[in-house]
Amino acid sequence: MTILFSFVVYFIYSLRQPDRVGPNGWGPLEQGGIMSGIFGFIGRGNAFVEVRTGLENLSHRGQESWGIVSGLRDGSFSEVRRLGSIFHSPPLSRPYFGSVAIGQVRYPTAGEATERNSQPIVGSFKKEKIAVVHNGHILRYRQLMEELGGLFQTETDTEVILQMIARTEGSDLLEKTEKTLSFLGGQAAFSIIILHNGTLIAARDPFGFRPLSIARRGEEGDYSWAIASETCAFHGQFEWMGDVEPGQMVAMDGEDVRTISFASPDPHPCLVECLDYASPASQVFSRSSYDFREKIGAELAKTEIQKADMVVPIPRAAIPAALGFHNATGIPYRQAISTVGEIGRIFIISKEKDRLDQAEKKFQINPELVKGKEVLLIDTLLVRGSTAMVLIPKLREAGAMKIHMRLTAPPPRFPCFMGMAMAKPGELLAGNRTDEQLGKLIGVDTFRYLRTEELRELLGTQFCDACFTGEYPFSV
């Protein structure tokens, strides 16, 4: 009954919004891109195994497909691509090796979930192979596909990057890449790793929307290097060295590391990465994800007036914030909601019916904790509302007397064109609703969240909050 009720309520109250259309009739704008985790390795050891381990540590960033390309000494590639979670993949038919490799775990937001669209994307440059993994979004990539012409192997914006590099004039791949990224950088979000001829090239767009970090291990003169979307991916003896800076390329050939600036930096790192998407075990944009979430929980508590019996997080991203809220108020912390099995993030599941079904399966309520109690329910974001639509009726059924929803950020009201494909415009629960309407729709007694101004003051630095404010760092 719970999931049926939630599903019906969602569609009764959902109203479609028009797609965004760009200037000069360019539209509709393609939302999304590649929400993913990327990892690269060069150095001593089996690069394929190193990358696979790194991707397993990034599995929270994508569960619909994964792939690895490793470079062999003769310049050839070994390629593996699979659908589904990297943890649930059947055993490989043979061992894979290499001294350099790149890989990706992917949630598809540009191109369907097929092995053909799974990354890395491979092409040719002067009869030598080149592979690319990408986290982000190239605005109007379909229009660029038409302008480039020719046959595309995939439906992804990542292949647009690959094709542009191959067709751009330049004396070598580094120069061609620099020119391509300089051209794309003004209206695109990308953290990418390129593999070519035993060399890795990592780069971030000038806005630095998506994270990309570097680590090393070993001794001077014999370092192995790793590049990853998040620091939690660095395993073994890797030492985090810092981030690839916005507008910067880093080239590694196993002996030398070079940095090249291809555009002036204008940092606007994604706030949602810090709030929700990244692992709490990571340093994201050189900031502790866990510490930040705990601080915003304490900030949220400063204006709390409800005298509830307990603070309850929606696992897992909201746990640090709930602890910060608890520490600031003294209201008892209770983990009354638990997760079941290995079901991943709900908001990155493509279909609404599947999201509701997985939310129903994912969460369990401890009725002994909530029966007859007043609950302060803490979460990070209210995107489509799928989790709330399932959990709040479950809490009522378990005997919760009152439920007060508290969010660490405003509900997104605007689409993201920078690679965080949380929902299409018409699917955003808050897109055309007031706060009062939202509270009634999800079935809570009170509803409150941190305002954008409060988040900006707490951060102290400039972040991209366009999904909350509609203020985009570039023209859309």
C-alpha positions as CSV (number, residue, x, y, z in Angstrom):
1,M,0.0,0.0,0.0
2,T,2.8,2.4,0.9
3,I,4.4,2.4,-2.5
4,L,1.1,2.5,-4.4
5,F,0.0,5.5,-2.3
6,S,3.3,7.3,-2.9
7,F,3.2,6.6,-6.6
8,V,-0.4,7.9,-7.0
9,V,0.3,11.0,-4.9
10,Y,3.4,11.9,-6.9
11,F,1.6,11.8,-10.2
12,I,-1.6,13.6,-9.0
13,Y,0.5,16.5,-7.9
14,S,3.2,16.5,-10.6
15,L,2.8,19.2,-13.3
16,R,5.1,19.1,-16.4
17,Q,7.2,22.2,-17.0
18,P,8.5,23.2,-20.4
19,D,12.1,22.4,-21.4
20,R,14.6,25.2,-21.3
21,V,15.4,26.7,-24.7
22,G,18.6,28.5,-25.3
23,P,19.3,31.8,-26.9
24,N,19.0,32.2,-30.7
25,G,16.6,29.3,-30.9
26,W,19.2,26.8,-29.8
27,G,17.2,24.3,-27.9
28,P,16.0,22.6,-26.1
29,L,19.1,22.6,-24.0
30,E,20.4,19.1,-23.2
31,Q,20.4,18.6,-19.5
32,G,22.7,16.2,-17.7
33,G,25.9,14.7,-19.1
34,I,27.9,12.0,-17.3
35,M,27.4,11.6,-13.5
36,S,30.2,9.3,-12.8
37,G,33.4,8.4,-11.0
38,I,36.6,8.3,-13.0
39,F,40.0,6.8,-12.1
40,G,43.4,6.6,-13.8
41,F,46.7,5.0,-12.9
42,I,50.2,5.0,-14.2
43,G,53.3,3.3,-12.6
44,R,54.4,0.1,-11.0
45,G,51.8,-2.7,-10.6
46,N,49.0,-4.0,-12.6
47,A,47.2,-0.9,-13.8
48,F,44.0,-2.8,-14.6
49,V,43.7,-4.1,-11.0
50,E,44.6,-0.7,-9.6
51,V,41.9,1.0,-11.6
52,R,39.3,-1.6,-10.8
53,T,39.9,-1.2,-7.0
54,G,39.7,2.6,-7.4
55,L,36.3,2.3,-9.3
56,E,35.0,0.0,-6.5
57,N,35.7,2.8,-4.1
58,L,33.8,5.2,-6.3
59,S,30.8,2.9,-6.9
60,H,28.5,5.4,-5.1
61,R,28.9,7.7,-8.2
62,G,27.4,5.3,-10.7
63,Q,25.9,1.8,-10.7
64,E,24.5,1.4,-14.3
65,S,27.7,0.5,-16.1
66,W,31.5,0.4,-15.7
67,G,34.5,0.0,-17.9
68,I,38.3,0.0,-18.0
69,V,40.9,0.4,-20.7
70,S,44.5,-0.5,-20.0
71,G,47.5,0.3,-22.2
72,L,50.0,-2.5,-23.0
73,R,53.7,-2.0,-23.8
74,D,53.1,-2.5,-27.6
75,G,50.7,0.5,-27.6
76,S,47.5,-1.7,-27.9
77,F,44.6,-1.5,-25.5
78,S,42.7,-4.1,-23.4
79,E,39.1,-3.1,-23.0
80,V,36.4,-4.2,-20.6
81,R,32.9,-2.8,-20.4
82,R,30.0,-4.1,-18.4
83,L,26.4,-3.1,-17.5
84,G,25.4,-2.9,-13.9
85,S,27.3,-2.3,-10.7
86,I,31.0,-3.1,-10.6
87,F,30.3,-5.1,-7.5
88,H,27.7,-7.3,-9.1
89,S,29.5,-7.9,-12.3
90,P,30.2,-11.6,-13.2
91,P,33.9,-12.8,-13.1
92,L,36.0,-11.7,-16.1
93,S,36.8,-14.5,-18.5
94,R,40.6,-13.8,-18.3
95,P,43.0,-11.7,-16.3
96,Y,43.9,-8.2,-17.6
97,F,47.1,-6.3,-17.3
98,G,48.8,-3.0,-18.2
99,S,51.2,-0.3,-16.9
100,V,48.6,2.5,-17.4
101,A,44.8,2.4,-17.3
102,I,41.7,4.5,-17.0
103,G,38.1,3.6,-16.0
104,Q,34.7,4.9,-15.1
105,V,31.6,3.9,-13.1
106,R,28.7,5.6,-14.8
107,Y,25.2,6.8,-14.3
108,P,24.0,7.7,-17.9
109,T,22.5,11.1,-18.4
110,A,23.6,11.5,-22.0
111,G,23.0,8.3,-23.9
112,E,21.3,5.1,-22.8
113,A,22.8,2.5,-20.5
114,T,24.3,0.2,-23.0
115,E,27.8,-1.4,-23.3
116,R,28.3,0.7,-26.4
117,N,27.8,3.9,-24.4
118,S,29.9,2.7,-21.5
119,Q,33.2,4.4,-21.0
120,P,36.1,4.7,-21.6
121,I,35.4,5.8,-25.2
122,V,38.1,4.7,-27.6
123,G,39.2,6.3,-30.9
124,S,42.4,6.8,-33.0
125,F,45.0,9.6,-33.3
126,K,47.6,9.2,-36.1
127,K,46.9,5.4,-36.2
128,E,47.5,5.3,-32.4
129,K,44.6,4.5,-30.0
130,I,43.3,7.1,-27.6
131,A,40.8,6.5,-24.7
132,V,38.8,9.1,-22.7
133,V,36.7,9.0,-19.5
134,H,34.6,12.0,-18.6
135,N,32.5,13.3,-15.7
136,G,30.4,16.3,-16.5
137,H,28.4,17.7,-19.4
138,I,29.1,19.3,-22.8
139,L,26.3,21.8,-23.4
140,R,24.4,21.3,-26.7
141,Y,26.6,18.3,-27.5
142,R,24.0,16.9,-30.0
143,Q,24.3,20.1,-32.0
144,L,28.1,19.7,-31.9
145,M,27.7,16.1,-33.2
146,E,25.7,17.4,-36.2
147,E,28.3,20.1,-36.9
148,L,31.2,17.6,-36.7
149,G,29.4,15.1,-39.0
150,G,30.7,11.6,-39.6
151,L,29.8,8.5,-37.8
152,F,29.7,8.4,-34.0
153,Q,30.1,5.1,-32.2
154,T,28.0,6.2,-29.2
155,E,25.3,8.7,-28.1
156,T,27.5,10.4,-25.5
157,D,29.0,13.8,-25.2
158,T,32.3,12.2,-24.2
159,E,32.8,11.1,-27.8
160,V,32.3,14.7,-28.9
161,I,35.4,15.6,-26.8
162,L,37.3,12.7,-28.4
163,Q,36.3,13.6,-32.0
164,M,37.1,17.3,-31.5
165,I,40.6,16.5,-30.1
166,A,41.2,14.2,-33.1
167,R,40.1,16.9,-35.6
168,T,41.7,19.9,-34.0
169,E,45.0,21.2,-35.5
170,G,48.1,20.7,-33.4
171,S,51.6,19.3,-33.4
172,D,50.8,16.6,-30.9
173,L,48.0,15.3,-28.7
174,L,48.8,17.6,-25.9
175,E,48.4,20.7,-28.1
176,K,45.3,19.4,-29.7
177,T,43.7,18.6,-26.3
178,E,44.7,22.1,-25.0
179,K,43.0,23.8,-27.9
180,T,39.9,21.6,-27.7
181,L,39.4,22.2,-23.9
182,S,40.0,25.9,-24.3
183,F,37.2,26.0,-26.9
184,L,34.8,24.0,-24.8
185,G,35.7,25.5,-21.4
186,G,33.4,28.5,-21.5
187,Q,30.2,26.5,-21.6
188,A,30.9,23.0,-20.4
189,A,31.5,21.0,-17.3
190,F,34.3,18.4,-17.5
191,S,36.7,16.4,-15.4
192,I,38.4,14.1,-17.9
193,I,41.3,11.6,-18.1
194,I,42.8,10.7,-21.5
195,L,45.0,7.7,-22.2
196,H,47.3,7.8,-25.2
197,N,50.7,6.2,-25.9
198,G,51.5,5.3,-22.3
199,T,50.6,8.8,-21.1
200,L,47.7,10.2,-19.0
201,I,46.3,13.6,-19.4
202,A,43.9,14.9,-16.7
203,A,41.9,18.2,-16.9
204,R,39.1,20.2,-15.3
205,D,37.0,22.9,-16.9
206,P,37.7,26.5,-15.9
207,F,34.8,26.5,-13.5
208,G,35.9,23.4,-11.7
209,F,32.4,22.1,-11.4
210,R,33.4,18.4,-10.9
211,P,36.2,17.3,-8.5
212,L,39.4,15.6,-9.7
213,S,42.3,14.8,-7.4
214,I,45.8,13.4,-7.7
215,A,47.7,11.0,-5.5
216,R,51.1,9.2,-5.6
217,R,52.9,6.4,-3.9
218,G,56.5,5.1,-3.9
219,E,59.8,6.9,-3.6
220,E,61.2,9.9,-5.5
221,G,62.2,8.9,-9.0
222,D,59.9,5.9,-8.8
223,Y,56.5,7.2,-8.2
224,S,53.2,5.7,-9.2
225,W,50.4,8.2,-9.8
226,A,46.6,8.0,-9.5
227,I,43.9,10.4,-10.6
228,A,40.3,10.1,-9.2
229,S,37.0,11.9,-8.9
230,E,37.3,11.6,-5.1
231,T,40.1,11.0,-2.6
232,C,38.2,8.0,-1.1
233,A,39.3,6.1,-4.3
234,F,43.0,6.3,-3.4
235,H,43.8,2.9,-1.8
236,G,46.9,1.3,-0.4
237,Q,49.8,3.6,0.2
238,F,48.6,6.5,-2.0
239,E,49.2,10.0,-0.7
240,W,46.7,12.7,-1.8
241,M,48.7,15.5,-3.4
242,G,45.9,17.9,-4.2
243,D,43.4,18.7,-7.0
244,V,43.7,19.3,-10.7
245,E,43.0,23.0,-10.7
246,P,40.1,24.6,-12.7
247,G,41.4,25.4,-16.3
248,Q,44.4,23.1,-15.8
249,M,45.8,20.1,-17.6
250,V,48.1,17.6,-15.9
251,A,50.2,15.3,-18.1
252,M,51.9,12.1,-16.7
253,D,54.2,9.8,-18.6
254,G,55.5,7.7,-15.7
255,E,58.6,9.8,-15.3
256,D,57.5,13.4,-15.5
257,V,54.5,15.4,-14.4
258,R,53.6,18.6,-16.3
259,T,50.9,21.1,-15.7
260,I,49.5,23.3,-18.4
261,S,46.9,26.1,-18.1
262,F,44.4,26.1,-21.0
263,A,42.0,28.7,-19.6
264,S,41.7,31.4,-16.9
265,P,40.1,29.8,-13.8
266,D,36.7,31.0,-12.6
267,P,36.0,28.5,-9.8
268,H,32.3,27.5,-9.2
269,P,32.6,23.9,-7.7
270,C,29.3,22.1,-7.4
271,L,27.6,22.5,-4.0
272,V,25.6,19.3,-4.4
273,E,28.9,17.3,-4.6
274,C,29.7,18.6,-1.0
275,L,26.1,18.3,0.3
276,D,25.2,14.8,-1.0
277,Y,26.9,13.2,-3.9
278,A,30.5,12.7,-2.7
279,S,31.5,10.2,-0.1
280,P,31.7,11.5,3.4
281,A,35.2,9.8,3.5
282,S,36.5,12.2,0.7
283,Q,38.2,15.5,0.5
284,V,36.1,17.2,-2.1
285,F,37.4,20.5,-3.6
286,S,40.1,20.3,-0.9
287,R,37.4,20.3,1.8
288,S,36.4,17.5,4.1
289,S,33.0,16.3,3.0
290,Y,32.2,14.9,6.5
291,D,33.2,18.0,8.4
292,F,31.2,20.2,6.0
293,R,28.0,18.2,6.4
294,E,28.4,18.1,10.1
295,K,28.8,21.9,10.2
296,I,25.7,22.5,8.0
297,G,23.7,20.3,10.4
298,A,24.8,22.4,13.3
299,E,23.9,25.5,11.3
300,L,20.5,24.1,10.5
301,A,19.9,23.6,14.2
302,K,20.5,27.2,15.2
303,T,17.0,28.3,14.3
304,E,15.2,25.1,15.4
305,I,12.1,25.7,17.5
306,Q,10.5,22.3,17.6
307,K,10.8,20.2,20.8
308,A,11.1,16.8,19.2
309,D,12.0,13.5,20.8
310,M,14.7,12.5,18.4
311,V,16.8,13.5,15.4
312,V,16.7,10.8,12.7
313,P,18.8,10.9,9.5
314,I,17.8,9.5,6.1
315,P,20.8,7.3,5.5
316,R,23.5,7.6,4.3
317,A,24.4,11.1,3.1
318,A,22.5,12.9,5.9
319,I,24.1,11.1,8.8
320,P,26.9,13.7,9.4
321,A,24.4,16.6,9.3
322,A,22.1,14.8,11.7
323,L,25.0,14.3,14.1
324,G,25.8,18.0,13.8
325,F,22.2,18.9,14.5
326,H,22.1,16.6,17.5
327,N,25.3,18.0,18.9
328,A,24.0,21.6,18.6
329,T,20.6,21.0,20.1
330,G,21.1,18.1,22.5
331,I,18.1,16.3,21.0
332,P,18.8,12.6,21.1
333,Y,20.1,11.1,17.9
334,R,18.5,7.8,16.8
335,Q,19.2,5.8,13.7
336,A,15.6,4.7,13.3
337,I,15.9,4.2,9.6
338,S,18.3,1.6,8.3
339,T,19.2,0.5,4.8
340,V,18.9,-3.0,3.4
341,G,21.4,-4.7,1.1
342,E,23.5,-3.0,-1.6
343,I,20.8,-0.8,-3.1
344,G,22.5,2.4,-4.2
345,R,21.4,6.0,-4.5
346,I,17.7,6.5,-5.2
347,F,17.9,9.8,-7.0
348,I,20.2,8.6,-9.8
349,I,17.8,5.8,-10.8
350,S,16.4,6.8,-14.2
351,K,12.7,5.7,-14.0
352,E,10.2,7.0,-11.4
353,K,8.6,3.6,-10.9
354,D,12.0,2.0,-10.3
355,R,13.0,4.7,-7.8
356,L,9.9,4.2,-5.7
357,D,10.3,0.4,-5.9
358,Q,13.9,0.6,-4.8
359,A,13.2,3.1,-2.0
360,E,10.5,0.7,-0.7
361,K,13.0,-2.1,-0.6
362,K,16.0,0.0,0.6
363,F,14.7,1.4,3.9
364,Q,13.5,-0.2,7.1
365,I,12.0,1.6,10.1
366,N,12.5,0.5,13.7
367,P,9.0,0.9,15.1
368,E,10.2,0.6,18.7
369,L,12.2,3.8,18.4
370,V,9.6,6.0,16.7
371,K,6.2,4.8,18.1
372,G,4.5,7.7,19.8
373,K,7.5,10.0,19.2
374,E,8.0,13.4,17.5
375,V,10.7,13.0,14.9
376,L,13.0,15.6,13.4
377,L,13.8,13.9,10.0
378,I,17.1,15.2,8.5
379,D,18.0,14.9,4.8
380,T,20.3,16.6,2.4
381,L,18.1,17.3,-0.7
382,L,14.5,16.9,-1.8
383,V,14.8,16.4,-5.6
384,R,12.0,14.3,-7.0
385,G,10.7,13.3,-3.6
386,S,10.8,9.6,-4.3
387,T,12.5,8.7,-1.0
388,A,10.3,11.0,1.1
389,M,7.1,9.7,-0.6
390,V,8.0,6.2,0.6
391,L,9.7,6.9,4.0
392,I,7.2,9.3,5.6
393,P,4.2,7.0,5.2
394,K,6.4,4.2,6.6
395,L,7.2,6.3,9.6
396,R,3.5,7.1,10.2
397,E,2.7,3.4,9.9
398,A,5.4,2.6,12.5
399,G,3.7,5.0,14.9
400,A,5.5,8.3,14.6
401,M,3.3,11.0,16.2
402,K,4.7,14.0,14.3
403,I,7.4,14.3,11.6
404,H,9.3,17.5,11.0
405,M,11.4,17.5,7.8
406,R,14.7,19.4,7.8
407,L,16.9,19.8,4.8
408,T,20.5,21.0,4.6
409,A,19.8,22.9,1.4
410,P,16.8,24.3,-0.5
411,P,14.9,21.9,-2.7
412,P,16.3,22.3,-6.3
413,R,13.9,24.3,-8.4
414,F,16.1,24.6,-11.6
415,P,17.7,22.1,-13.8
416,C,21.5,21.4,-13.8
417,F,23.4,21.7,-17.1
418,M,26.7,21.0,-15.5
419,G,26.6,17.2,-15.2
420,M,24.5,16.6,-12.0
421,A,21.4,15.2,-13.7
422,M,19.2,15.0,-10.6
423,A,16.0,15.3,-12.5
424,K,14.5,16.7,-15.7
425,P,12.9,20.1,-15.1
426,G,9.3,18.7,-15.0
427,E,10.3,16.1,-12.4
428,L,11.7,18.6,-9.8
429,L,9.2,18.4,-6.9
430,A,9.8,22.0,-5.9
431,G,9.8,23.3,-9.5
432,N,6.4,25.0,-9.3
433,R,5.4,24.6,-5.6
434,T,5.6,26.8,-2.5
435,D,7.2,25.4,0.7
436,E,3.8,25.0,2.2
437,Q,2.7,22.9,-0.8
438,L,5.8,20.8,-0.6
439,G,5.2,20.1,3.1
440,K,1.7,19.0,2.5
441,L,2.6,16.9,-0.5
442,I,5.2,14.8,1.2
443,G,3.0,14.5,4.3
444,V,5.1,16.2,7.1
445,D,3.9,18.4,10.0
446,T,6.6,21.1,9.4
447,F,9.1,21.7,6.6
448,R,12.2,23.8,6.7
449,Y,15.7,24.0,5.1
450,L,18.9,26.1,5.1
451,R,18.6,29.0,2.7
452,T,21.1,29.6,-0.1
453,E,22.3,32.8,1.7
454,E,23.1,30.8,4.9
455,L,25.0,28.2,2.9
456,R,27.0,30.8,1.1
457,E,28.0,32.4,4.4
458,L,29.0,29.1,5.9
459,L,31.1,28.1,2.8
460,G,33.0,31.3,2.7
461,T,34.0,30.7,-1.0
462,Q,32.1,30.7,-4.3
463,F,30.2,27.6,-5.3
464,C,27.8,26.7,-8.0
465,D,24.3,26.8,-6.6
466,A,22.4,27.2,-9.9
467,C,20.0,24.4,-9.2
468,F,18.7,26.3,-6.1
469,T,18.8,29.9,-7.5
470,G,18.7,29.7,-11.3
471,E,21.9,31.8,-11.4
472,Y,24.1,29.9,-13.8
473,P,27.9,30.6,-14.1
474,F,27.5,30.8,-17.9
475,S,24.7,31.7,-20.3
476,V,22.2,28.9,-20.9
